[in-house]
Amino acid sequence: MFKKFINGVVFGAGFALSFIVILVVYFQFFFIDSINARTPYTEGEEISTEVSSVSKPRLGFLGSSAVFSGDFPSDKNKTLSPGVGKIIGTIYAEGEPVKGIELRLGLNGEVMSQWATTDNTGRYEVNVPAGEYQINGYEIDFQTANKYLSGLIDAPRNIHSSDIFKVSNGKDGVGLSLSFVKPVIKLNPKSEVSIDQEVVIGWEAYPGAAHYLIQVYRKEGPTDYTTSDTFFEWSNRAKTTSTSLKLNGLSEKLASGFYYTFEVHAIDENGKHISSSRRQYSSFDFYIKSL
């Protein structure tokens, strides 16, 4: 019995030793060799000491993908059939025609047109049956807007509706001509400031702007929807030729415990509204903390 036990131990030890030898051989000839084969570089190989910068993510479209008059139905599933008539309009971005934008028009206060796509001149054609029409707004496909209108907002002077006009075979209707521009870039103050500190808002200079009109909105919560609780009457917004504005003393609504967001409107030398900062409906620029 003892002899069998000794033989078993010897056999097990021999098997274990053989297994270790196999591992060593594999590690030496396969694993080490494969590592050595992957040398950092070969003689004469060009080694770069610079790394390309990481590309910035696309901003996406910053404007409104749909604009309608107040009484247009919220249900946009009612669609007008195509016909022999055409309503023709254009879309421009930074003064250049935009190809590939898909859009449809809100018509006669109740129905959506067929979808249309702009060509390389920025022109779109909406096919409609012959008849009388009035445009009440539009909807842009957000995917194509993100692709072709990235980083842009609606031009402030866009017109979103029309008078009544007739369309027939051979007589086209005049559709919306929409433009999209770069926004005024805000330079926010600290996200949290004390009421006894200077509160100064700022923005980047906008090309072609002669002066700026500023509006400040107050709200109770950081994600509250922007309301009509403003610093200034709309016709009496703060005006400046500078790219910053100190808010202290301009309104009694600058108080601790509130959140604020501001808008900047760029006006050219002819008094035309050429751009605005991106609208923030449910966020804030700064918070006034208590002492």
VENPESUL-V370065 format. One record per pair of residues at least 4 apart in sequence whose C-alpha atoms are under 6 Angstrom apart, sorted by the first residue. I is the first residue (numbers start at 0). J is the second residue. Records with the same first field share a line. If there is no record, write none. Layout:
I = J / J
//
This chain:
25 = 29
26 = 30
27 = 31
28 = 32
29 = 33
58 = 149 / 150
59 = 145 / 149 / 150
60 = 144 / 145 / 148 / 149 / 150 / 151
61 = 150 / 151 / 152
62 = 152 / 153
64 = 138 / 139
65 = 137 / 138
66 = 136 / 137
67 = 135 / 136
68 = 135
71 = 108
77 = 110
78 = 110 / 111 / 112
79 = 111 / 112
81 = 126 / 127
82 = 126 / 127 / 128
83 = 128 / 168
84 = 126 / 127 / 128 / 129 / 166 / 167 / 168
85 = 124 / 125 / 126 / 127 / 171
86 = 124 / 125 / 171 / 172 / 173 / 174
87 = 123 / 124 / 173 / 174
88 = 122 / 123 / 174 / 175 / 176
89 = 121 / 122 / 123 / 176
90 = 121 / 176 / 177 / 178
91 = 95 / 96 / 97 / 178
92 = 178 / 179
93 = 180
96 = 120 / 121
97 = 121
98 = 117 / 118 / 119 / 121
99 = 116 / 117
100 = 116 / 117 / 143
101 = 115 / 116 / 139 / 140
102 = 114 / 115 / 138 / 139 / 140
103 = 112 / 113 / 114 / 137 / 138
104 = 111 / 112 / 136 / 137
105 = 110 / 111 / 134 / 135 / 136 / 137
106 = 110 / 111 / 133 / 134 / 135
107 = 132 / 133
115 = 125
116 = 123
117 = 121 / 122 / 123
118 = 122
129 = 166 / 167
130 = 165 / 166
131 = 164 / 165
132 = 163 / 164
133 = 161 / 162 / 163
134 = 160 / 161
135 = 160
136 = 159 / 160
141 = 145
144 = 148
145 = 149
151 = 179 / 180 / 181
152 = 179 / 180
153 = 179
154 = 178 / 179 / 180
155 = 274
157 = 177
166 = 170 / 171 / 172
182 = 274 / 275 / 276
183 = 275 / 276
184 = 202 / 203
185 = 202
186 = 201 / 202
187 = 200
188 = 200
190 = 285 / 286
191 = 285 / 286 / 287
192 = 287
193 = 287 / 288
194 = 255 / 287
198 = 245 / 246
199 = 244 / 245
200 = 243 / 244
201 = 242 / 243
202 = 242
207 = 267
208 = 265 / 266 / 267
209 = 266 / 267 / 268
210 = 239 / 240 / 266
211 = 238 / 239 / 264 / 265 / 266
212 = 236 / 237 / 238 / 263 / 264
213 = 236 / 237 / 262 / 263
214 = 236 / 261 / 262
215 = 229 / 230 / 260 / 261
216 = 228 / 229 / 259 / 260 / 261
217 = 228 / 258 / 259
218 = 257 / 258
219 = 257 / 258
221 = 282 / 283
222 = 281 / 282
223 = 281
224 = 280 / 281
225 = 280
230 = 250
231 = 236
255 = 287 / 288 / 289
256 = 287 / 288
257 = 286 / 287
258 = 286
259 = 283 / 284 / 285
260 = 283 / 284
262 = 276
263 = 275 / 276
264 = 274 / 275
265 = 272 / 273 / 274 / 275
266 = 270 / 271 / 272 / 273
267 = 271
//
